[in-house]
Amino acid sequence: MADHSSESELLSLKDVAAQLDVHYMTAYRYVRLGMLPATQQGRSWVVRAEDLAAFAETPPSETQRGTARWKERMLSRMLEADAPGAWAVAEAALASGMTPVAAYEQLLIPALRDVGDKWKAGEIGVEDEHAASQVATRLVARLAPRMARRGIRRGTVVLGSTQTEMHGPPSSIAADLFRDAGFNVVDAGVNLPPESLARLVASYDDVLAVGISVTTSHQQDEIARSIAAVRDLSDAKVVVGGAGTSEADARDAGADAYARTARDAIAVFEQFRLDT
């Protein structure tokens, strides 16, 4: 859990409820939905006085349907390793009219990016980053069934990673977005040896493309190894994507295309489909 200690006065939820003139469970709901920043100490939640003051000044319309700061609310729950609270935020967003795709693209992906930025800046430790990622993993598992799309499939995409890639949530999110776009997805996850990825690709006759997810930098040699292994056993086109690499690096490693985001990859897959 991130360290939120400071010289600020810390208030119990009973104190918060009293100052807001609401029921205790209403104050608790504000916290668990990410509307009011709070930190768990033992079995209790505490709120900084300045956070309560800022919340009290927030116009009611900003916490109503369609205008809530969903990403910020999700981020606060992820940084507290609060999986139930994070799911409560996601459920509230979906109930407000947000689609599952938008929940990924406007809620979970930006929150994960902010977690990574905070870790790089030294604002949180690696343990906090890992705990937040685990929350994201649980959310993906609950959102995935909502991404199923009926109809004719647009082709098969095998999605994997390098052997040194350790971040699973971005790849799982991409797989769900590809499925929603109408592609059949074989998701092999992360930390995948090149030869294993190649054998998996070769086991399918109708592979439209192979996606290699890269979220952390300095994996150029591993990207090249994965692509070379696939080339040895398959003629499938290879797309490298993610924030851990660039178009130039992907091309140098032998990829057919680069896609920074899942949305970019879908456009590339569609072009491959039209070209066949």
SEPA-487192 format. One record per residue (C-alpha): x, y, z. Coordinates in pm, 1 decimal, decimal comma, always signed. Layout:
REM residues N
pt x X&y Y&z Z
...
END
This chain:
REM residues 276
pt x +0,0&y +0,0&z +0,0
pt x +129,2&y +345,9&z -85,1
pt x +253,8&y +561,0&z +203,5
pt x +16,0&y +852,5&z +245,9
pt x +146,3&y +968,5&z +581,8
pt x +180,3&y +1344,4&z +629,4
pt x +133,1&y +1614,6&z +888,2
pt x -231,4&y +1641,5&z +789,5
pt x -503,6&y +1567,7&z +1042,4
pt x -653,3&y +1224,6&z +983,8
pt x -1026,3&y +1177,1&z +1029,3
pt x -1219,8&y +858,3&z +1093,3
pt x -1522,3&y +779,7&z +878,7
pt x -1742,0&y +866,7&z +1175,8
pt x -1580,2&y +1210,3&z +1181,1
pt x -1624,5&y +1240,0&z +805,6
pt x -1991,3&y +1145,0&z +826,2
pt x -2047,2&y +1399,4&z +1101,3
pt x -1879,9&y +1682,0&z +910,5
pt x -2069,3&y +1599,8&z +591,3
pt x -2392,8&y +1546,1&z +783,1
pt x -2448,5&y +1208,3&z +619,1
pt x -2490,6&y +851,7&z +743,7
pt x -2172,1&y +656,8&z +820,9
pt x -2246,0&y +411,3&z +536,4
pt x -2277,1&y +701,4&z +293,3
pt x -1928,6&y +818,8&z +391,0
pt x -1804,6&y +461,2&z +353,9
pt x -1958,6&y +442,1&z +7,2
pt x -1783,8&y +765,1&z -95,3
pt x -1453,0&y +602,4&z -2,6
pt x -1514,0&y +263,8&z -163,7
pt x -1629,6&y +424,1&z -487,8
pt x -1313,8&y +632,5&z -503,0
pt x -1503,0&y +958,5&z -465,8
pt x -1327,1&y +1050,3&z -141,2
pt x -952,4&y +971,7&z -107,7
pt x -880,4&y +757,7&z +197,5
pt x -617,7&y +525,5&z +339,4
pt x -677,9&y +200,9&z +523,6
pt x -508,5&y +175,2&z +862,1
pt x -563,3&y -167,2&z +1008,1
pt x -933,6&y -237,1&z +968,5
pt x -1038,6&y +128,1&z +948,7
pt x -1034,3&y +396,7&z +683,2
pt x -898,4&y +744,5&z +751,9
pt x -933,6&y +1060,8&z +546,5
pt x -701,9&y +1358,7&z +538,3
pt x -867,5&y +1681,7&z +648,4
pt x -770,9&y +1863,5&z +327,5
pt x -915,1&y +1583,2&z +113,2
pt x -1242,9&y +1608,0&z +300,7
pt x -1244,4&y +1985,7&z +258,1
pt x -1189,0&y +1949,7&z -117,8
pt x -1462,4&y +1686,2&z -140,3
pt x -1707,1&y +1905,4&z +52,3
pt x -1650,9&y +2185,5&z -198,6
pt x -1714,1&y +1960,2&z -500,2
pt x -2040,1&y +2050,4&z -676,3
pt x -2284,5&y +1758,1&z -653,8
pt x -2306,8&y +1740,6&z -1033,5
pt x -1946,1&y +1619,8&z -1047,3
pt x -2034,0&y +1299,5&z -867,9
pt x -2348,6&y +1228,1&z -1062,2
pt x -2406,5&y +1004,1&z -1360,1
pt x -2197,0&y +1076,7&z -1667,8
pt x -1973,5&y +1344,7&z -1513,4
pt x -1782,6&y +1156,0&z -1242,8
pt x -1403,4&y +1150,9&z -1251,7
pt x -1395,5&y +778,9&z -1312,2
pt x -1025,1&y +740,1&z -1381,9
pt x -921,7&y +927,8&z -1068,6
pt x -1163,5&y +723,0&z -862,6
pt x -1028,6&y +399,6&z -1008,7
pt x -669,3&y +508,9&z -951,9
pt x -733,5&y +582,6&z -585,6
pt x -870,2&y +231,1&z -528,1
pt x -588,2&y +65,1&z -720,6
pt x -324,3&y +250,5&z -520,5
pt x -489,2&y +121,5&z -203,5
pt x -489,3&y -235,6&z -341,5
pt x -866,8&y -225,6&z -292,2
pt x -999,9&y -474,2&z -548,8
pt x -1363,6&y -469,6&z -423,3
pt x -1361,6&y -90,4&z -421,9
pt x -1212,2&y -79,9&z -773,0
pt x -1483,4&y -313,5&z -899,3
pt x -1745,9&y -95,1&z -731,7
pt x -1609,6&y +200,0&z -930,3
pt x -1621,5&y -3,2&z -1252,3
pt x -1977,0&y -117,8&z -1181,7
pt x -2087,7&y +239,2&z -1112,3
pt x -1927,3&y +355,1&z -1436,9
pt x -2099,7&y +78,7&z -1633,6
pt x -2430,4&y +158,8&z -1465,8
pt x -2388,3&y +522,6&z -1570,9
pt x -2383,0&y +414,6&z -1935,5
pt x -2012,4&y +352,4&z -1995,0
pt x -1953,5&y +57,3&z -2227,3
pt x -1707,4&y -220,2&z -2135,0
pt x -1475,5&y -99,8&z -2412,7
pt x -1485,2&y +253,2&z -2273,5
pt x -1424,3&y +114,1&z -1924,3
pt x -1097,8&y -24,8&z -2055,6
pt x -996,1&y +271,6&z -2268,7
pt x -1110,7&y +556,8&z -2042,9
pt x -1082,9&y +398,4&z -1698,7
pt x -849,7&y +104,7&z -1652,7
pt x -580,5&y +173,0&z -1915,1
pt x -527,5&y +538,2&z -1806,6
pt x -522,9&y +433,8&z -1439,4
pt x -260,0&y +167,1&z -1511,0
pt x -55,4&y +423,4&z -1701,8
pt x -71,2&y +660,3&z -1404,6
pt x +40,1&y +381,1&z -1171,0
pt x +340,9&y +318,3&z -1393,4
pt x +423,7&y +688,9&z -1409,1
pt x +407,3&y +717,1&z -1030,2
pt x +644,1&y +422,7&z -995,6
pt x +890,9&y +571,3&z -1244,9
pt x +877,4&y +903,7&z -1058,6
pt x +950,2&y +732,6&z -728,0
pt x +614,1&y +831,6&z -579,6
pt x +523,9&y +468,3&z -505,6
pt x +729,4&y +153,4&z -454,1
pt x +744,7&y -155,7&z -671,6
pt x +527,4&y -332,5&z -413,7
pt x +254,6&y -70,7&z -468,1
pt x +284,1&y -104,6&z -846,0
pt x +252,4&y -482,6&z -821,4
pt x -46,1&y -460,9&z -586,2
pt x -222,3&y -216,5&z -820,8
pt x -152,0&y -448,7&z -1114,3
pt x -311,7&y -735,3&z -926,1
pt x -623,6&y -524,8&z -879,1
pt x -623,9&y -461,8&z -1253,7
pt x -590,3&y -836,0&z -1319,0
pt x -900,2&y -903,4&z -1110,1
pt x -1095,2&y -631,2&z -1289,1
pt x -1003,2&y -772,4&z -1629,8
pt x -1127,8&y -1114,7&z -1521,9
pt x -1465,0&y -963,1&z -1432,7
pt x -1492,8&y -740,7&z -1739,2
pt x -1384,5&y -1005,8&z -1991,1
pt x -1721,7&y -1189,3&z -2012,3
pt x -1884,6&y -860,5&z -2111,3
pt x -1656,8&y -830,6&z -2415,9
pt x -1790,9&y -1134,9&z -2602,5
pt x -1917,4&y -1039,2&z -2946,6
pt x -2139,0&y -1254,5&z -3163,4
pt x -2114,4&y -1280,7&z -3538,1
pt x -1865,5&y -1386,2&z -3800,7
pt x -1504,2&y -1379,3&z -3683,7
pt x -1266,2&y -1152,3&z -3875,4
pt x -961,9&y -1376,6&z -3835,7
pt x -741,2&y -1532,0&z -3570,4
pt x -484,7&y -1331,9&z -3376,9
pt x -228,7&y -1507,8&z -3157,9
pt x -124,7&y -1272,4&z -2879,6
pt x +192,3&y -1332,5&z -2680,8
pt x +496,9&y -1155,7&z -2545,5
pt x +870,5&y -1178,1&z -2507,1
pt x +1024,8&y -1410,6&z -2252,2
pt x +1125,3&y -1110,6&z -2040,0
pt x +786,2&y -936,5&z -2042,1
pt x +626,3&y -959,6&z -1698,3
pt x +323,5&y -725,8&z -1711,6
pt x +8,9&y -926,0&z -1779,9
pt x -282,6&y -679,4&z -1755,7
pt x -202,2&y -476,7&z -2072,2
pt x -188,1&y -794,4&z -2280,4
pt x -511,9&y -928,9&z -2131,4
pt x -686,5&y -597,4&z -2194,5
pt x -565,9&y -596,3&z -2555,8
pt x -697,0&y -950,6&z -2603,3
pt x -1042,5&y -846,1&z -2483,8
pt x -1046,7&y -539,9&z -2709,7
pt x -945,4&y -756,4&z -3006,3
pt x -1230,5&y -996,7&z -2927,8
pt x -1474,7&y -709,5&z -2907,1
pt x -1356,5&y -597,5&z -3251,7
pt x -1456,2&y -936,6&z -3391,9
pt x -1127,5&y -1126,2&z -3396,4
pt x -1074,7&y -1475,6&z -3260,2
pt x -792,9&y -1436,5&z -3005,9
pt x -552,8&y -1698,1&z -2876,0
pt x -399,4&y -1529,5&z -2571,2
pt x -73,1&y -1691,6&z -2456,7
pt x +1,9&y -1434,9&z -2185,5
pt x +341,8&y -1303,7&z -2082,4
pt x +688,1&y -1444,4&z -1999,4
pt x +667,1&y -1665,6&z -2308,5
pt x +977,5&y -1838,0&z -2453,3
pt x +1019,2&y -1760,8&z -2826,9
pt x +1002,2&y -2126,6&z -2928,8
pt x +677,7&y -2173,1&z -2735,9
pt x +517,9&y -1874,7&z -2908,0
pt x +629,9&y -2006,8&z -3246,1
pt x +488,4&y -2355,2&z -3183,6
pt x +157,2&y -2206,6&z -3073,6
pt x +132,3&y -1995,8&z -3389,3
pt x +221,3&y -2293,7&z -3609,5
pt x -54,8&y -2502,6&z -3451,2
pt x -321,9&y -2283,6&z -3615,1
pt x -389,6&y -2281,5&z -3988,7
pt x -572,5&y -1949,9&z -4014,5
pt x -357,5&y -1701,4&z -3821,7
pt x -414,6&y -1349,6&z -3950,9
pt x -147,1&y -1194,7&z -3730,8
pt x +75,9&y -1249,3&z -3429,5
pt x +79,7&y -977,7&z -3165,2
pt x +376,5&y -935,3&z -2931,5
pt x +305,7&y -721,5&z -2625,0
pt x +593,3&y -511,8&z -2488,5
pt x +528,7&y -279,2&z -2195,0
pt x +881,0&y -225,8&z -2060,7
pt x +1186,5&y -99,0&z -2245,9
pt x +1524,6&y -261,3&z -2318,1
pt x +1377,2&y -579,0&z -2468,1
pt x +1500,8&y -525,6&z -2822,9
pt x +1699,5&y -849,9&z -2839,6
pt x +1410,8&y -1049,1&z -2694,9
pt x +1166,3&y -898,8&z -2944,0
pt x +1396,3&y -999,7&z -3229,6
pt x +1429,3&y -1353,3&z -3087,9
pt x +1052,0&y -1393,6&z -3064,0
pt x +996,6&y -1270,7&z -3418,5
pt x +1273,7&y -1491,4&z -3558,7
pt x +1125,0&y -1798,1&z -3388,0
pt x +782,6&y -1726,4&z -3537,8
pt x +934,8&y -1674,6&z -3883,5
pt x +1099,5&y -2018,7&z -3863,3
pt x +762,7&y -2194,1&z -3833,2
pt x +502,3&y -1959,8&z -3982,3
pt x +438,0&y -1701,6&z -4253,7
pt x +200,8&y -1506,5&z -4028,0
pt x +253,5&y -1132,1&z -4005,4
pt x +392,6&y -1005,0&z -3676,1
pt x +279,1&y -687,4&z -3501,9
pt x +479,0&y -553,5&z -3206,9
pt x +295,9&y -318,2&z -2974,5
pt x +298,9&y -147,4&z -2639,1
pt x +459,8&y +140,0&z -2455,2
pt x +789,8&y -44,8&z -2410,0
pt x +903,2&y -15,5&z -2768,6
pt x +880,5&y +210,3&z -3073,8
pt x +800,9&y +177,4&z -3441,5
pt x +1170,3&y +203,1&z -3531,4
pt x +1266,4&y -67,1&z -3281,7
pt x +982,5&y -291,8&z -3396,3
pt x +1088,8&y -259,8&z -3759,2
pt x +1454,5&y -319,7&z -3671,4
pt x +1353,9&y -638,0&z -3489,3
pt x +1178,1&y -764,0&z -3802,7
pt x +814,0&y -686,3&z -3730,2
pt x +567,7&y -627,2&z -4012,7
pt x +399,1&y -346,5&z -3820,7
pt x +398,0&y -152,2&z -3494,9
pt x +94,5&y -52,1&z -3287,7
pt x +129,5&y +149,2&z -2969,9
pt x -227,3&y +83,5&z -2854,4
pt x -482,4&y -193,4&z -2893,4
pt x -692,1&y +41,4&z -3104,9
pt x -394,2&y +92,0&z -3338,5
pt x -342,1&y -284,4&z -3357,7
pt x -705,1&y -342,4&z -3455,4
pt x -659,3&y -103,4&z -3748,9
pt x -345,9&y -292,8&z -3854,6
pt x -522,5&y -630,0&z -3831,4
pt x -809,3&y -497,8&z -4039,8
pt x -566,6&y -380,2&z -4307,5
pt x -402,9&y -723,8&z -4309,6
pt x -747,3&y -877,6&z -4353,2
pt x -830,7&y -652,1&z -4646,2
pt x -496,7&y -725,4&z -4811,8
pt x -543,1&y -1103,7&z -4805,5
END
